[in-house]
Amino acid sequence: MLGLNTYADVYIVNDVNGEYDILTHPQLPCRLAHIGVTGAAIDRAQLLSTRMLIWDVGYSIPDDAQVDVEGNRWQTVRGTFSTLKGPNNVPTYKRVDVVRVNL
């Protein structure tokens, strides 16, 4: 099993000012992992700024959200949310690709 070794604060966009400043879930246990790329044509800068966020299956991050992990902001990528299953096909974790946000 993979360990959730850090925490994320999950933010959604504020419709008044357009900023991601509404905290919806503080201290979500998670793991921010590098994405393995084999045979894909991907730019090195893009690879450096893209990660996979993994967290417990019991929480659903909104489709349009930013997460703050150890002081760095990451934007969720629509269409990349999925559920990771463990033994006996039991849902164990959720995952989404995230890209670094320059504030």
ChimeraX attribute file (.defattr): number of C-alpha atoms within 10 A of each C-alpha:
attribute: neighborCount
match mode: 1-to-1
recipient: residues
	/A:1	6
	/A:2	7
	/A:3	10
	/A:4	16
	/A:5	10
	/A:6	14
	/A:7	18
	/A:8	24
	/A:9	19
	/A:10	23
	/A:11	23
	/A:12	20
	/A:13	15
	/A:14	12
	/A:15	10
	/A:16	6
	/A:17	8
	/A:18	9
	/A:19	11
	/A:20	18
	/A:21	15
	/A:22	14
	/A:23	15
	/A:24	12
	/A:25	14
	/A:26	13
	/A:27	12
	/A:28	18
	/A:29	15
	/A:30	21
	/A:31	21
	/A:32	22
	/A:33	13
	/A:34	14
	/A:35	13
	/A:36	9
	/A:37	9
	/A:38	7
	/A:39	5
	/A:40	7
	/A:41	7
	/A:42	10
	/A:43	8
	/A:44	8
	/A:45	8
	/A:46	11
	/A:47	14
	/A:48	12
	/A:49	13
	/A:50	20
	/A:51	21
	/A:52	19
	/A:53	24
	/A:54	23
	/A:55	26
	/A:56	18
	/A:57	15
	/A:58	9
	/A:59	11
	/A:60	11
	/A:61	20
	/A:62	14
	/A:63	15
	/A:64	13
	/A:65	21
	/A:66	27
	/A:67	27
	/A:68	18
	/A:69	19
	/A:70	10
	/A:71	9
	/A:72	12
	/A:73	20
	/A:74	24
	/A:75	20
	/A:76	24
	/A:77	17
	/A:78	13
	/A:79	9
	/A:80	12
	/A:81	20
	/A:82	13
	/A:83	16
	/A:84	16
	/A:85	13
	/A:86	11
	/A:87	8
	/A:88	6
	/A:89	8
	/A:90	10
	/A:91	14
	/A:92	15
	/A:93	19
	/A:94	20
	/A:95	21
	/A:96	21
	/A:97	22
	/A:98	24
	/A:99	19
	/A:100	18
	/A:101	14
	/A:102	7
	/A:103	5
